[in-house]
Structures are given as C-alpha cells and as structure tokens.
C-alpha cells in the first residue's frame, strides 16, 4: 500500500506540473535559440524508484530502498566554425527523499537505485568535420561523450538521471561506401549510478571493476557494413589494457519486409592473470552465442530469441554486460537478474514493443537455465514500461519489473526482486 501511495503521489505531481509547464507549440528555450548563438535544449525529470529484495543479501533492511530525485539536464551545441563544433551536456540532480538505505553501497537495494545528489558535466567535446580534407562524412571527436556502439552503450531502458559517458578520442567515418567505421581511445568512464561515486569519471580498472590499480583505458574498433543486400554486419574489438580483450560480431538479415534474423557472437579473454577477476580465480575466457527473430508490423514488434554462455570453466563469466560498459543486445536491457552472463547459462527471451494511440508499451521477459553452480542458478525476469505524453513536451512513464532467482545453496531462500519506477519528463 505504501508503494502504491507513493506512486500515486508522483502521478499527482505530473498532473500539477501539466498546468505549470504546458506551452503552445514551442520550446521554452526558443527565445534564446533565436539569438543564433547555438542550440540550447534540455529536460527536467522527476524520478521515483522503489526496490525490494527478498532472499540473499536482503537481511537487516538491505533489500528495501526507495528514492525520489529531481534531475535537470541542459545541452548546448555551438555554431560550426571551420569544421569545429562544441557540445556540452550538464546534469544536476537533487534527492527529494529516500528511505531504506538508498544510496548506501553497503545495502543491495540502496546501491542499485541510488541515482541523485550529484552534478556533472556529462558531455564536453569538440567535434571536427574533415570536409576540408576531402572526408565529408568523417568526424573527429575529443572530450567527454556519450557513446552508442556494440559494447559501449548509454545505459539500460530504465530511466536513470544520466547516461553512461566516456572521456575519449574517437573517429567516426562513413566515407567508405556502405561502411561505418569507428576508431577510438577511451580513457575514463562515468556510469549511471550515484552510489560509490560511480557517476564520477574514473579509471576502468580501479573504479569500474575494483581491481585496485589503474590502466591505460580502452582501444576500440568497430565497422558496420551494409553492402550486401538485406544484410548488416558489425564487427568490433575492445582492448582493455592490462585486463582483457572483447571481440565480436552482430549480423542482421532481413528475410522480408517484416521479418529479420539477428545473430550475435562475443568473446572475452583475459590479457593477464588477475586475482578474483572471476568466481573461479584469475582468468576469464567466455563466449556468447545468440540469435533472435524480429517481426515488425505497424505499431507492433516482437522479438523472441536465446543466449548461450560458455566459459573456460563452469563459472566463466562475461564482464561486459549491462552493469559495466553496456552491450547492444535485448537481454542487456534487463535490470534485476544478472546471472544470465555466467558460463553454462542458457537464456530464452522475448521482447515486445507496441503503440496504441499516444501510449507506448515495452515488455521484456527472460528465463535462464543456469548450470554454473553460483549462488543463484535458474531465474527469470519480466520488465514492463508504459509511456504516454500528457501535453506537449511533458511525458509520464511507469516501469515495473519482477525477477526471481532459484538459490543453489542448501537451506537458503530464493531471491525475489521487485522494482517500481515512475517518472515525469518535461523537455524544453
């Protein structure tokens, strides 16, 4: 009842905000943008999250937490001069209320939903279009940038107050026919969570993986080729200095106008022995095999598929997933159950997107048969998100998620996790 009351309270704020912010057909920043000093944009977002964990790690209140945060995001893109453009994105979030140990890294639920109480220049980069060099479709980027590649993504479909960002130098080129080429060096990363200073730009080894020492970042290569009829092929390699190498491919084949076949392969291998890198010791060597079918009709898409994880031992586990760098895969959009990345895990999933009138809905369901022998074996997760505009520039969304993991430890309870999120976003 308390959870429902809080959700209704947030929805009431949505209705009140409608009367305050409703505008007629234009952005609040239009007078500023009309000065031709560049383009300003942004949004204000009210986010309420409530998470409950019953089972492993949920004793002493660790499994219950809630938070209400208000985030302000301001973006700026400068006019282009001699091929150079400056882009900035500033995010400030305030905690309006919290309970149950939210933002406490020592509590499982609190660490997960902690998503406020920070200010950060999330993006600050200069981009150079190389048209003067005869490369009209090539852009060089230096600075802090949100990336969206095969293994480095902005974040999950959950509405966090910020996106994952990198301090990097990147080249993106489409000057080769039917090809998109990405080359880059990533030095530091800022994750989506506020707890444990994960929102700060930090070293990938020391701050992201907790290995206790710094590295020289990541060298990244990706190429996407569309020169074969009805087919898209992406190949990538990410070299994490002193940690591991991640290489893989994604292939999409359009069978007809409505039906597509998707195939993924990803391999992760250690570069050197590192204590406690995985459950079984010092070496990681994992393989991901996956396929799905996507059927798309008007205002409706369904995608069933599977993921098979293999490792050098029964406990080999993939480190590049939705909680670290990200991964361009439907299963990486799950947010509660993470044992699908263990070696020996087989996962079956279905993803559905639909739109009825102005209402959009998203459903993701996944079941994992886990033979890795870790504390949680078989499990499943169901995520549902519904979004609808209230008035122009003002959207309200609700996300509900339920996950259950069957414990493989004798006399230990199964792990049941529930998440409820309500958020209101006003874009200006």
BALO-249249 format. One record per residue (C-alpha): x, y, z; residue number from 1; residue in one letter. Coordinates in steps of 0.001 Angstrom, whole numbers, plus 500000, padded with zeros to 6 digits. Example, Ala and Ser with C-alpha at 12.3 -4.5 7.8 and 13.67 -1.06 7.14 Angstrom:
<sites>
        x        y        z    nr   rest
   512300   495500   507800     1      A
   513670   498940   507140     2      S
</sites>
This chain:
<sites>
        x        y        z    nr   rest
   500000   500000   500000     1      X
   502837   502401   500861     2      X
   504419   501815   497457     3      X
   501124   502468   495664     4      X
   500590   505663   497703     5      X
   503992   506998   496706     6      X
   503378   506184   493032     7      X
   500014   507994   493134     8      X
   501717   510989   494785     9      X
   504258   511219   491969    10      X
   501488   510960   489369    11      X
   499692   513818   491144    12      X
   502805   515941   490705    13      X
   502647   515091   486993    14      X
   499130   516489   486745    15      X
   500032   519670   488645    16      X
   503135   520163   486507    17      X
   500995   519957   483393    18      X
   499245   523175   484318    19      X
   502541   524868   485174    20      X
   504642   523844   482189    21      X
   502171   523451   479328    22      X
   503204   525650   476404    23      X
   501795   526265   472992    24      X
   503852   524562   470300    25      X
   507364   525769   471156    26      X
   510307   525151   473467    27      X
   510889   527362   476488    28      X
   514370   527987   475073    29      X
   513160   529226   471681    30      X
   513825   532933   472513    31      X
   517414   532045   473423    32      X
   517918   529856   470345    33      X
   516566   532653   468129    34      X
   519702   534650   469032    35      X
   521683   532229   466818    36      X
   524362   531705   469445    37      X
   523975   527952   469207    38      X
   521271   525460   470135    39      X
   520164   525043   473739    40      X
   517926   522155   474881    41      X
   517304   520012   477924    42      X
   514800   518395   480245    43      X
   513681   518239   483859    44      X
   512913   514765   485194    45      X
   511205   513665   488395    46      X
   512029   510028   489179    47      X
   510623   507834   491936    48      X
   512115   504348   492420    49      X
   511180   501602   494886    50      X
   513160   498354   495046    51      X
   512636   495321   497266    52      X
   514881   492257   497512    53      X
   513864   489138   499460    54      X
   516466   486404   499857    55      X
   520242   486605   499514    56      X
   521668   489892   500752    57      X
   518313   491192   501975    58      X
   518821   490899   505741    59      X
   518854   493894   508089    60      X
   516835   496008   505699    61      X
   519402   495744   502928    62      X
   516767   494605   500473    63      X
   514361   497536   500701    64      X
   515024   501044   499423    65      X
   513266   503933   497716    66      X
   514266   507318   496390    67      X
   512734   510388   494764    68      X
   515080   512556   492722    69      X
   514735   515619   490509    70      X
   517181   515969   487642    71      X
   517921   518901   485359    72      X
   519769   518328   482081    73      X
   520996   521252   479961    74      X
   522509   520700   476499    75      X
   524308   523129   474201    76      X
   525650   522770   470648    77      X
   527641   525690   469276    78      X
   527591   527033   465732    79      X
   530157   525341   463478    80      X
   533322   527307   462701    81      X
   535976   525941   460328    82      X
   534517   522476   460801    83      X
   534694   522675   464617    84      X
   531648   522318   466903    85      X
   531462   522415   470700    86      X
   528893   520249   472516    87      X
   528093   520393   476236    88      X
   525683   518494   478488    89      X
   525350   519412   482177    90      X
   523331   517336   484639    91      X
   522331   518303   488179    92      X
   520235   516015   490395    93      X
   518750   516616   493825    94      X
   517468   513983   496251    95      X
   513955   514954   497328    96      X
   513507   511931   499568    97      X
   514915   508473   500255    98      X
   514433   505536   502570    99      X
   515643   502049   503389   100      X
   519307   502811   502825   101      X
   519024   504311   499350   102      X
   522445   505493   498113   103      X
   524126   503189   500659   104      X
   526649   500949   498885   105      X
   526514   498511   501798   106      X
   522881   497714   501093   107      X
   521993   495776   497952   108      X
   518814   497662   497091   109      X
   520123   501087   498070   110      X
   523199   500804   495892   111      X
   521045   499896   492907   112      X
   518533   502760   492937   113      X
   520877   505498   494174   114      X
   520538   507951   491295   115      X
   520744   511511   492577   116      X
   522706   514047   494602   117      X
   525375   514852   492011   118      X
   526298   517498   489451   119      X
   528400   516635   486419   120      X
   529429   517908   483017   121      X
   528449   514613   481406   122      X
   529414   515672   477893   123      X
   532002   518265   476844   124      X
   533584   517557   473483   125      X
   534820   519213   470326   126      X
   533936   517577   467030   127      X
   535717   518293   463758   128      X
   534178   517536   460368   129      X
   537006   516683   457973   130      X
   535337   518041   454827   131      X
   538323   520360   454287   132      X
   540455   517226   453962   133      X
   538096   515689   451413   134      X
   536366   513491   454009   135      X
   532893   514990   454227   136      X
   531445   512098   456218   137      X
   534274   511801   458745   138      X
   534103   513349   462213   139      X
   536816   513518   464878   140      X
   535644   513810   468498   141      X
   537718   514676   471581   142      X
   536361   515075   475110   143      X
   533553   513644   477227   144      X
   530995   511872   475041   145      X
   528020   509511   475399   146      X
   528725   506610   473031   147      X
   526322   504143   471462   148      X
   528310   501254   469985   149      X
   528154   497465   470126   150      X
   529803   497174   473578   151      X
   529655   500741   474922   152      X
   526105   501993   475319   153      X
   524387   504922   477107   154      X
   522626   502641   479602   155      X
   519556   500456   480016   156      X
   515992   501325   479082   157      X
   515389   502226   482734   158      X
   515114   505988   483240   159      X
   518253   506871   485139   160      X
   519017   510542   485636   161      X
   522150   510332   483498   162      X
   523627   508325   480655   163      X
   526937   506474   480669   164      X
   529700   508723   479309   165      X
   533380   508400   478369   166      X
   536445   510623   478205   167      X
   537672   509675   474764   168      X
   539122   510485   471351   169      X
   537021   508931   468580   170      X
   536827   508963   464786   171      X
   533510   508123   463081   172      X
   533610   507826   459291   173      X
   531124   506921   456551   174      X
   533341   507949   453642   175      X
   533907   504313   452653   176      X
   530878   503169   450655   177      X
   528324   501112   452616   178      X
   530579   501225   455693   179      X
   530547   502954   459080   180      X
   533961   502917   460742   181      X
   534624   503799   464401   182      X
   538139   504049   465851   183      X
   538845   505395   469303   184      X
   540647   505507   472618   185      X
   538597   505637   475838   186      X
   540426   506794   478945   187      X
   537830   507068   481743   188      X
   534109   506385   482250   189      X
   531158   507819   484215   190      X
   528447   505236   484943   191      X
   524695   505737   485504   192      X
   524627   505201   489290   193      X
   525313   507752   492028   194      X
   526369   505321   494751   195      X
   530047   504617   495404   196      X
   530896   507652   493223   197      X
   530128   505613   490092   198      X
   528855   508820   488451   199      X
   532323   510369   488598   200      X
   534714   509862   485704   201      X
   537045   507124   486891   202      X
   539557   504549   485722   203      X
   538005   501451   484137   204      X
   540082   499026   486194   205      X
   540332   500769   489540   206      X
   536877   502377   489715   207      X
   534684   500219   487437   208      X
   535985   496705   488135   209      X
   537506   497428   491570   210      X
   540858   495820   490752   211      X
   542832   498339   492814   212      X
   545135   499669   490098   213      X
   544829   501935   487074   214      X
   545062   501058   483384   215      X
   545607   502947   480134   216      X
   541971   502762   479062   217      X
   540431   501030   476048   218      X
   541350   500892   472364   219      X
   538206   500389   470291   220      X
   537496   499381   466697   221      X
   534112   498836   465056   222      X
   532970   498584   461472   223      X
   529422   498162   460198   224      X
   528922   497045   456586   225      X
   525666   497305   454603   226      X
   526924   496456   451100   227      X
   525272   493024   450937   228      X
   521591   493063   450013   229      X
   519247   492839   453027   230      X
   522156   492396   455441   231      X
   524012   494414   458078   232      X
   527265   493124   459557   233      X
   529011   494710   462545   234      X
   532464   493592   463738   235      X
   534215   495061   466789   236      X
   537169   494713   469133   237      X
   537723   496413   472500   238      X
   541163   496063   474083   239      X
   541026   496879   477806   240      X
   544680   497456   478713   241      X
   546018   495026   481337   242      X
   542566   493449   481788   243      X
   541068   491674   478778   244      X
   540087   491790   475115   245      X
   536481   491774   473905   246      X
   535731   490910   470277   247      X
   532540   490007   468483   248      X
   530069   490444   465692   249      X
   526393   491225   465144   250      X
   524609   490216   461932   251      X
   521128   491253   460852   252      X
   519465   489679   457818   253      X
   516107   490943   456528   254      X
   514189   487873   455372   255      X
   511369   490047   454072   256      X
   509860   493457   454856   257      X
   508509   492293   458213   258      X
   510846   489514   459386   259      X
   514553   489752   460331   260      X
   517123   487285   461671   261      X
   519650   488593   464240   262      X
   522841   486776   465264   263      X
   525438   487738   467923   264      X
   528818   486340   468935   265      X
   531050   487848   471654   266      X
   534343   486544   473050   267      X
   536073   487846   476193   268      X
   539545   486704   477253   269      X
   541971   487828   479964   270      X
   545209   489522   478989   271      X
   546923   488531   482246   272      X
   546159   486667   485448   273      X
   544276   488878   487904   274      X
   543282   487750   491394   275      X
   539495   487457   491930   276      X
   538682   488506   488364   277      X
   536041   485756   488246   278      X
   534469   483400   490754   279      X
   536941   480633   489966   280      X
   540143   482663   490054   281      X
   542443   484638   487800   282      X
   541432   484006   484175   283      X
   538311   484866   482215   284      X
   537515   483173   478900   285      X
   533857   483418   477907   286      X
   531843   483045   474706   287      X
   528369   484364   473983   288      X
   526226   482866   471218   289      X
   522827   484374   470497   290      X
   520099   484584   467850   291      X
   516630   486102   467559   292      X
   513828   486690   465067   293      X
   512232   490130   464809   294      X
   508739   490521   463377   295      X
   507672   494123   462814   296      X
   504159   495248   461884   297      X
   502548   498666   462155   298      X
   502936   499849   465774   299      X
   503936   496351   466906   300      X
   507269   494485   467136   301      X
   508019   491108   468713   302      X
   511454   489512   469080   303      X
   511938   486015   470585   304      X
   515471   484692   470964   305      X
   518087   482855   473024   306      X
   521543   483397   474539   307      X
   524068   480627   475288   308      X
   527038   481427   477543   309      X
   530170   479278   477517   310      X
   533326   479652   479571   311      X
   536696   478066   480254   312      X
   535230   476616   483447   313      X
   531704   476189   484748   314      X
   531993   479606   486362   315      X
   533477   481597   483476   316      X
   531542   484874   483382   317      X
   531233   487805   480959   318      X
   532237   491156   482459   319      X
   530991   493357   479611   320      X
   527237   493498   480246   321      X
   524507   495960   481217   322      X
   526141   496925   484533   323      X
   529593   497809   483175   324      X
   530280   499135   479658   325      X
   526984   498022   478143   326      X
   526128   495632   475301   327      X
   523937   496139   472216   328      X
   521575   493228   472839   329      X
   517938   492911   474034   330      X
   518980   490860   477076   331      X
   521271   493698   478194   332      X
   518121   495731   478853   333      X
   517208   493542   481846   334      X
   518000   495302   485112   335      X
   517439   492957   488089   336      X
   518742   489468   487227   337      X
   522380   489282   486054   338      X
   523305   485580   486279   339      X
   522464   485118   482588   340      X
   526106   486134   481900   341      X
   527585   483162   483801   342      X
   529270   480377   481853   343      X
   526846   477479   481425   344      X
   523763   479719   481381   345      X
   521134   479317   478647   346      X
   518587   482133   478406   347      X
   515387   482406   476376   348      X
   513795   485816   475947   349      X
   511019   487685   474179   350      X
   510825   491425   473659   351      X
   507655   493272   472599   352      X
   507200   496925   471611   353      X
   503797   498377   470785   354      X
   502000   501686   470446   355      X
   498280   502277   470855   356      X
   497298   505831   470112   357      X
   499691   508010   472097   358      X
   500600   505259   474555   359      X
   503804   503269   474060   360      X
   504478   499990   475857   361      X
   507540   497794   476190   362      X
   507741   494230   477557   363      X
   510810   492060   478089   364      X
   510630   488570   479583   365      X
   513626   486258   480041   366      X
   514157   482819   481591   367      X
   517654   481486   482428   368      X
   518679   477872   482985   369      X
   521953   478322   484888   370      X
   524355   475395   485306   371      X
   527287   477486   486531   372      X
   526971   476470   490182   373      X
   526890   480034   491508   374      X
   524719   481066   494458   375      X
   521741   481786   492190   376      X
   521060   479312   489405   377      X
   517826   479254   487379   378      X
   515926   482521   487247   379      X
   513652   484799   485268   380      X
   512786   488475   484878   381      X
   509795   490365   483498   382      X
   510003   494107   482715   383      X
   507100   496325   481648   384      X
   507278   500005   480779   385      X
   504355   502208   479677   386      X
   504824   505802   478480   387      X
   502365   508463   477407   388      X
   502555   512215   476689   389      X
   500356   514315   478963   390      X
   500655   517542   477000   391      X
   503229   518769   474517   392      X
   506784   518316   475887   393      X
   505534   516566   479037   394      X
   505689   512752   479281   395      X
   504823   510342   482090   396      X
   506133   506780   482315   397      X
   505801   503807   484646   398      X
   508174   500855   484794   399      X
   507520   497644   486733   400      X
   509958   494736   486983   401      X
   509911   491359   488737   402      X
   512786   488874   488956   403      X
   513275   485560   490746   404      X
   516445   483518   491162   405      X
   516354   479956   492491   406      X
   519146   479555   495043   407      X
   521520   476621   494594   408      X
   522706   476918   498207   409      X
   521026   474420   500579   410      X
   518711   475937   503211   411      X
   518932   479356   501526   412      X
   515910   481264   500304   413      X
   515362   482066   496660   414      X
   515966   485683   495635   415      X
   512875   487688   494656   416      X
   513313   491263   493435   417      X
   510628   493802   492544   418      X
   511099   497289   491132   419      X
   508614   500103   490575   420      X
   509578   503380   488906   421      X
   507502   506407   487978   422      X
   508951   509349   486171   423      X
   507811   512614   484671   424      X
   509934   514252   481984   425      X
   509455   517804   480725   426      X
   511513   518579   477610   427      X
   512413   522144   476724   428      X
</sites>
